[in-house]
Amino acid sequence: MPKSIYAPAPAGTDGLESAPPEEIKRTFARNLQATRLEKGWSQSDLARRAFGDGKSAKGRDNISGYERALRLPTPTLLRKLCDALGVTEGELLPTAPRSKLETDSPSFGIRSSAGGDSKVWLTVNQAVSWDKAVKIMQVLKDADD
């Protein structure tokens, strides 16, 4: 069952479970391709080095799928890719991918509403505890009542 975006990640987890799956795939794809290109390897070169089982075409297809953010490798295949590239799992698959919203948006914003009434649009882009987030949502809900 998918996790709700409104529930905090369980204590002791790395937060990866709460990141959007597509963001995880895109981050992994960028990291894998950049690391492979730094080595000057083709996808076939990486497949041979990582899987070395004579099935480089199948391995190349898998790497192509990873780099196009279509899927993620299994833990076993991730380990083989990391070993071949000489990197850690965290370098290819970070545990806390940052969203575009986190990196490109200001912390706070306010603008007039288009209706010409006394309301404004408030934007808050700041990491806060779940308790504070619930309090803020309650204040906003109470203001509309």
HUKAPE-V248084 format. One record per residue. N is the residue number from 1. RES is the residue in one small letter. SS is DSSP state (H for helix, E for strand, L for the rest). BURIAL is + if it has 9 or more other ideal C-beta (glycine too) atoms within 8 Angstrom, else -. Layout:
N/RES/SS/BURIAL
N/RES/SS/BURIAL
This chain:
1/m/L/-
2/p/L/-
3/k/L/-
4/s/L/-
5/i/L/-
6/y/L/-
7/a/L/-
8/p/L/-
9/a/L/-
10/p/L/-
11/a/L/-
12/g/L/-
13/t/L/-
14/d/L/-
15/g/L/+
16/l/H/+
17/e/H/+
18/s/H/-
19/a/L/+
20/p/L/-
21/p/H/-
22/e/H/-
23/e/H/+
24/i/H/+
25/k/H/+
26/r/H/+
27/t/H/+
28/f/H/+
29/a/H/+
30/r/H/-
31/n/H/+
32/l/H/+
33/q/H/+
34/a/H/-
35/t/H/+
36/r/H/+
37/l/H/-
38/e/H/-
39/k/L/+
40/g/L/-
41/w/L/+
42/s/L/-
43/q/H/+
44/s/H/+
45/d/H/+
46/l/H/+
47/a/H/+
48/r/H/+
49/r/H/-
50/a/H/+
51/f/H/+
52/g/L/-
53/d/L/-
54/g/L/-
55/k/L/-
56/s/H/+
57/a/H/-
58/k/H/-
59/g/H/+
60/r/H/+
61/d/H/-
62/n/H/+
63/i/H/+
64/s/H/+
65/g/H/+
66/y/H/+
67/e/H/+
68/r/L/-
69/a/L/+
70/l/L/-
71/r/L/-
72/l/L/-
73/p/L/+
74/t/L/-
75/p/H/-
76/t/H/-
77/l/H/+
78/l/H/+
79/r/H/+
80/k/H/+
81/l/H/+
82/c/H/+
83/d/H/-
84/a/H/+
85/l/H/+
86/g/L/-
87/v/L/-
88/t/L/-
89/e/H/-
90/g/H/-
91/e/H/+
92/l/H/+
93/l/L/+
94/p/L/-
95/t/L/-
96/a/L/-
97/p/L/+
98/r/L/-
99/s/L/+
100/k/H/-
101/l/H/-
102/e/H/-
103/t/H/-
104/d/H/-
105/s/L/+
106/p/L/-
107/s/L/-
108/f/E/+
109/g/E/+
110/i/E/-
111/r/E/-
112/s/E/-
113/s/L/+
114/a/L/-
115/g/L/-
116/g/L/-
117/d/L/-
118/s/L/-
119/k/L/-
120/v/E/-
121/w/E/+
122/l/E/-
123/t/E/+
124/v/E/-
125/n/L/+
126/q/L/-
127/a/L/-
128/v/L/-
129/s/L/-
130/w/H/-
131/d/H/-
132/k/H/-
133/a/H/+
134/v/H/-
135/k/H/-
136/i/H/+
137/m/H/-
138/q/H/-
139/v/H/-
140/l/H/-
141/k/H/-
142/d/H/-
143/a/H/-
144/d/H/-
145/d/L/-
